[in-house]
Amino acid sequence: MSCSPGQTAVLLFSLPSRLEALRKPFSAGQSVARRARQSQQVWATMQQLTRAKIDAAGLPCLLSARLAPAPDYAAPFGQQLLTAVSTAFAKGYERILIIGNDCPDLQVSDLRAAAKALERSILPVGYDRRGGIFLLGLDRRFLEQTTGQLFANLPWQTPQLGTALTDWLTDYVGTVISLSTARVDWNEQTDLRAGTWLRGIFAGLAQRVWALVAIQKLWPFSFPVLFPSSNDGRAASLRAPPASRLVVASVALA
């Protein structure tokens, strides 16, 4: 399938691994230096895994950390995202897919389906199982709006994001379509699940991530880390976007 790679790019919106390790440390009860080193290794490998999937989708990858000479990591999350998206469009791309590096469950098919939707001027959103999102697609209609600050002020990093973002996109940008499968972002200990992401062509990188997190039990919580099993351990969705504002197209995006 052609995704018009010259017109569509993936914005990998994430902190450098050394800063990500400070925000989401994967180890506890160790020296500061060892904890930082191990956590940084986890996030660096997660970044490699995500980039490998972007490459497999045949799309160019823009790293948010490299878009600007000196990104302002002290700015609010929404403002950082708005700046990164605007900078990505300034490079000449017509369509941008935005993802993070904290969703190992992301599939190459998600990226291809989202790119295909954008080519039809439909805005794809991949919802996670906590009410947030793992993927967002935008085109240049985003730049025509004078509501950029409203976008920046959405409840990012909360369970309310999926609903609020869907409403904002529908009201100000265009039709929203939901990717057919909800994924799991790694934000809390209970998000650590084995599953199909550990198999397939990315198994080497995926199992390296799992070994760092699960086998070494680096996550700093008192609960036991979940190890691989015969099922994927997915939990029920905690929050869903308003169905009345979505075009659900499991078949069309397959």
BELMOGI-V424817 format. One line per field, one symbol per residue. ss: DSSP state (H for helix, E for strand, - for the rest). phi: phi as a letter, one per 30 degrees, with the letter a starting at -180 (. if undefined). Layout:
# BELMOGI-V424817
ss=???
phi=???
This chain:
# BELMOGI-V424817
ss=-------EEEEE----HHHHHHH--------HHHHHHHHHHHHHHHHHHHHHHHHH---EEEEHHHH---------HHHHHHHHHHHHHH----EEEEE--------HHHHHHHHHHHH---EEEEEE----EEEEEEE-HHHH---HHHHH--------HHHHHHHHHHHH---EEE----E-----HHH----HHH----HHHHHHHHHHHHH---------------------------HHH-EE------
phi=.dchedccbccdcadeeddddddbdcbbibdedddddddddddddddddddddddddicdccdedcdcebecdddeeddddedddddddddjddbbccbcccbddecedddddddddddciccdbcccdcjcbcabcbbddedddcceddddcdddibdddedddedddddcbldcbcddbdccdccbedddbdldddcjdceeddddddddddddhdddbdddddcebdcdidcdddabddddccccbdddcd
